[in-house]
Structures are given as C-alpha cells and as structure tokens.
C-alpha cells in the first residue's frame, strides 16, 4: 500500500519482530490461520503481557512440547499448545523476509526489540546469541553470528525436527478479497483534511528556536531485568 501510494522503496525500512503474538483458541482442535479465538494468549513468565511473548519464551514452549506448524502460503511458522496459538518468526522465516527485502530494493530492516531475542544464546538451543537479529545481519551484511563459546558453528534451528510434535498446515476458508481503489482512498482522505498552508502550519506548531539535530534514543523495557 505504501509503495502504491508513491513511497519510494529505497526509503522504506521493514520491521522485523523478535516476539510472538499469542491467542487463546475457542476450540483447540481448530488451530489453522483464521480460526476463532476468544482472548489473547497467556502472559509469558518474563514479558508478563497477555497476547505477547518474547522469542526465547516461544523457544521454551517449543522445547516443552508445543506443536510447530509451518505455513506454506505465508512462509512463516506458528505454534499450538492446547488452546494457545502463537504466531512468530524463526530464523527460516527471517531469512525469507531478508531475501524479499533485497529482491524488492527496500532500504533495509529494523527490529523490535533487541532484548526479546535469545540474547544469551542459552534458551533456544543452537548456541547462537541473538539468532533472529544475527540472521538479519548475516543476510544484509554477511557478518557471522556470535556463539556462546568458541568452536561452535553458527547454524539455524530446524524447529520442524527439534519440536516434539509437528502439526500439518492446512488452508483455512478465507473471506472474499476486497479490492481497494487507491485513487478513491486518496480523494476521500484529501476531502476530509483541512487545507493549511506551510507557513501557517509552522506557525501553529510554534517550534522552539533551539531545536537540536535528530538523535537515536533507546530505552529498557519492563522485562529487561532478565539480563
């Protein structure tokens, strides 16, 4: 949509998650994409937020018996554990997305967030620190990932082999597609906006005279104590 509206691909940075979005299924037997959910998933031990899990929490669920499912259509995985459904990215899907970014000429990738990857390399089982962010770096810059100890060859986890149970992926019945008229969308948006000249807009903003150059800021999340 952004590119169809005229945004240059070389100025678009594509976001990558090191977290999973979780849901509580209405019927644990209906787990394919677009199945009904009744609530967000259970809060993780560390992230402590319903419907949201760090990648290392996802790894723990897979190592403890959750079912791994690979979706061929979207080229991404998800897991199912009883009535818990979690969509996430693993190294395989991250590499697919990096390839898509490079093939289509986008500016690059960003990540949310550093501390939700397996930063110590001790949870997911491959011995690789930051497996997802490291896979991004390998694909975009050709820089090898760091391991927890010398002599370990960095390698991706094949969750289809590691997970104790693997469920087949099946195609759910999708709602009919709707075509969006981009020109009409722009026209409707323009008609609802009040026309303000640039000088008048700047005057309304009342910018201070001592505005400094832009900077990059980072912050620690509420679960960073695990570090």
PyMOL commands that set and color helices and strands:
alter all, ss='L'
color gray80, all
select helices_A, chain A and resi 9-11+55-63+91-104+114-116+131-141+159-162+182-192+198-205+224-226
alter helices_A, ss='H'
color red, helices_A
select strands_A, chain A and resi 13-17+19-25+37-40+52-54+67-71+76-81+84-88+108-112+165-166
alter strands_A, ss='S'
color yellow, strands_A
deselect
rebuild
show_as cartoon
